[in-house]
Amino acid sequence: MSRKTATLGAIVALALATTLFPSGRDAAALAEAASPTEAPAPAPEEQVPAAPRFISAPVVQPLPPQDRAVPDLPDAAGEAGSLEQLVAMIDTSAPLDPELRCLAGAVYFEARGEPLTGQLAVAEVILNRAADPRFPATYCGVVRQKGQFSFMRGRHMPPIPTASPAWKRARAIAEIAHRGLWESRASAAMFFHARHVSPAWRHSKTRLAQIDTHIFYR
């Protein structure tokens, strides 16, 4: 074999070896190219805040307490020229609320023989006491308080002749006082006594008015 032929064979062998068995750097490049490319992890989905949920439900509002059940009255105070006329305008045939019955009963037993202004003043005392924390908070509670009204039989009121004109007047006065339809001369009174008695407590009270046989204090 000539030297030229041997040299050519060596060159071919080297070329094959380089192709079949690459160097380290080339081998790594080939391995990397041959290996499957791992896809990048998908970006997490953007967190969208959940839409607010609305629950359909009835809303219940507590109703304010109803006023005591008394008959509807016209604008009587503006139409009446006197307390007597106003009393005549009040309908006393309708059913009577228990609280107003206690108020009217006290007016009847304490002042049915008094002029209407005196009866209204008695009713005002009971209204004022019911609004004062020193006394019971209801008309019946005030009337039934022990030792306050001599007509009471324990916690019970004596029978009332409900067909009598005096009772109808007492009913009308109770409604007028409760509704504030007429101004009393003793509108701020908390105590009263008959003129023929002299209770010791009167010296510690402020005298407001004397109406017929009753004297009223604050």
Beta strands, then each sheet from edge to edge (+ up, - down):
strand 1: 191-194
strand 2: 207-211
strand 3: 214-217
sheet 1: 1+ 3- 2+
end
